[in-house]
Amino acid sequence: MDFVLDLLKEVVKAFFTTLAAGIAKRIASRKKNKRKTTPRRRKQKGGSSK
């Protein structure tokens, strides 16, 4: 009976580890593919001042 319990614990641990890795991978890919904000325009150098 102890063998079955140990086996079940290992299976559950592997399942949750895989699940956590999948969730982390999804979060990482969302952050990576997030649209970057457009860069601000630089001030013009030497513009005409009246």
CORNORPE-V538121 format. One record per residue. RES is the residue in three letters. SS is DSSP state (a for helix, b for strand, c for the rest). Layout:
RES;SS + RES;SS
This chain:
MET;c + ASP;a + PHE;a + VAL;a + LEU;a + ASP;a + LEU;a + LEU;a + LYS;a + GLU;a + VAL;a + VAL;a + LYS;a + ALA;a + PHE;a + PHE;a + THR;a + THR;a + LEU;a + ALA;a + ALA;a + GLY;a + ILE;a + ALA;a + LYS;a + ARG;a + ILE;a + ALA;a + SER;a + ARG;a + LYS;a + LYS;a + ASN;c + LYS;c + ARG;c + LYS;c + THR;c + THR;c + PRO;c + ARG;c + ARG;c + ARG;c + LYS;c + GLN;c + LYS;c + GLY;c + GLY;c + SER;c + SER;c + LYS;c
